[in-house]
Amino acid sequence: MTNDTARPNDVLRNEVDPRLLEVLVCPVTHTSLEYDRERGELISRAAKLAYPIRSGVPVMLPEEARALEG
């Protein structure tokens, strides 16, 4: 018997309030960010960093960011 009911963690989406996206900037370069909905990240092209979004909350710490290639 399988349980088809989604666990709470499975339904958590990395959606961010659009109003918040308008005011957030990269903490390193102070430039605008791009929202990558599929990866659940905020991208800073200038710093070449991708900041994670966890449970709908952007984690704007450079040490938590993923380095972008290129």
C-alpha positions, 0 to 999 in steps of 0.5 A: 500500500502506498501513500499518495498524500504529499508530505509538507516538505514536498509541497513547499515551493520556492515562490517569492513575493513579487514585491520583495523581488522588486527591492532585493539586490545582491549584497555583494554588488548591490545590483539587481537580481534575476529570479530563477523559479525552476532552480529556486534561486536569485541570480546575480550576474554581476557577482556570478552568484546564485542565492538559494530560496528556502521555504519562500525566503531568499537566503542573501548570504554570500557564503550560502550562494552557489558560484555560477560558471563562466 
